[in-house]
Amino acid sequence: MATAFSDNEKELIRKKLNEVAQGCLLKYGVRKTTVDQIVQMAGISKGSFYNFYSTKEILFFTVLEDYQKSIIDELTNKLRKEDNIGIDKFTELIYELYQNVRKSFIMNIIQNQEIEYLMRKLPKELIVNHHSLDDMFTKKIFSYIKIKDDISIDVVSASLRTIFMSMIYTEEIGEKHFDEVLKLLIRGIAQQIIQEDYKNGRNY
């Protein structure tokens, strides 16, 4: 018989599973992590795990989505505090975001090319909802930035994703110059998309 958890216990277990999943993704990746490892590290039974997630892949996807939400929320909070987002500030904020991701658990599965593998294991409705979430986040972020009239937000999003994926090839590009290259690419996009109006030497 399944153990009945209180709402507080459920929240604590979800938090613990999130922490364990991040650690497993960082150390082992998607394929090499087992449910047995997860439940042992989380201190719960296998039956209890399946009360929360039907597969390890759904847990991992939830963790990745939560991480995405957290970094987007952090970025929008910074954008909200700025009176005007010009090329320099946009470059600085996006560069900082990318560097934070680069140092996180998510880079292990990106570099090992496990994102596609994970997506194949997920129910279709989760992926569809995730794309909708991406669109919502993109519109939210760019609501704080004055984009040139002839620029499509979808194209901007695709361009930023392309730069993001370049982090897989850090060694091939060259570790020594990668940070400088990353910032240069972000600034290049910023110059193409952001409308800056000058008045008395200031942006408005």
Protein Blocks (a to p, Z undefined) as FASTA:
>chain_A
ZZdddfklmmmmmmmmmmmmmmmmmmnommlpcfklmmmmnopafklmmmmpmbfklmmm
mmmmmmmmmmmmmmmmmmmmpmbdcfklmmmmmmmmmmmmmmmmklmmmmnopmmmmmmm
pcfklmmmmmmmmmmmmmmmmmmpccdfklcfklmmmmmmmmmmmmmmmmmnopklmmmm
mmmmmmmmmmmmmccddeehiaZZ
